[in-house]
Amino acid sequence: MNIVAWPLEAAIEECKRNQIAYSVVITKPDRVKYCLEERLLYVVRQQMNDNGTCLLTCAAKMGKEEKVHP
């Protein structure tokens, strides 16, 4: 099962459908130059742990139209 680049909600549903335990980690850049669409999370990495849990690393879509002002 490869769910990299899937929206987080769809990836979770796929894990549930296949009865695979999962955990979610959300990553963010250290310096944000653009607005983050935090409601639009995508799986950027998928890893199976030794205990059979699928670790889903997710990141928000970046909206490049609007710059964040420091």
N, C-alpha and C positions, 0 to 999 in steps of 0.2 A: 504494500500500500504506500503510495507516494502522494503526500498531500502538501508538498512545498508549493508556495505561491497561491494556495487556496485562501479565500477569506476565512478568518478564524471560526466563524459560526458554522460554515460548511465543513471545515475540518473536524470540529467537535462532533457534529452529527455523524460524520463518517466513522469516527472512533466509536461512538455509541452503537452504530449499526453493526460494526464488526466486533463489539464487546471487548474493546481494547481500553484499558485504563490509560488516562492521560493527565498531564499537568501542563500548565501554561506559564510561560515566562514572557514578560513584555520588555522589550529593549527600546531604549531611546538614545539618540545621539547626545554626546556631551555638550556640544554647542549647536543650538538650533538657529539656523539662518532663515528657515521657511516655516510657515505654519504647519503643524502636524494635524492630520485628520484623525484624531484619536478614536473616533467611532468606527473607522475603517481599518481594522487590523488584518494583517496578512501573515501567514506562516512563512518565515524566512529560513527556518531550520527545523528538521525533524530528526529525533534521535531516540532509539530504543534503549532504555536502561536495562541493567542486568536483572531487575525484578519484573521486567515485562511491561513497564509503564512507558508510554510514548511521551517524550518531552517535546512540546511544541514551543519554539521560540518565535515570537511574533513582533512585528514592527508596524507602526502606523504609516499610512500613506502620507506622503509629503505634498502639500499644496504649494507648488512653486510660484503661483501667481502673486501671492502676498508675502512680502518679507516681514520678518519679526524685527521690530526696532529694539536695540539694546537699552 
